[in-house]
Amino acid sequence: MATLTTTHTGLNITAVFKPFVALGKFLVQLGESNARVQVMRKLMEMSDEELAKRGLKREDIVQHVFADKFYI
């Protein structure tokens, strides 16, 4: 009778993806720390009535915040 012993030194999939997860988190933090994103978040938290007092509609927030960058 023969006995077969195998050793599995399998690749730890978590370790493979760890740098990519860290990079993704870094990029998200970088984007969210942008001053424009913070202004946009603050405006999005306002009620429609508060936005109307500022002369804005909810669908126009992005255009308002990024007006000098993308909307000429």
Secondary structure, 3 states (H helix, E strand, C coil): CCCCCCCCCCCCHHHHHHHHHHHHHHHHHHHHCCHHHHHHHHHHCCCHHHHHHCCCCHHHHHHHHCCCCCCC
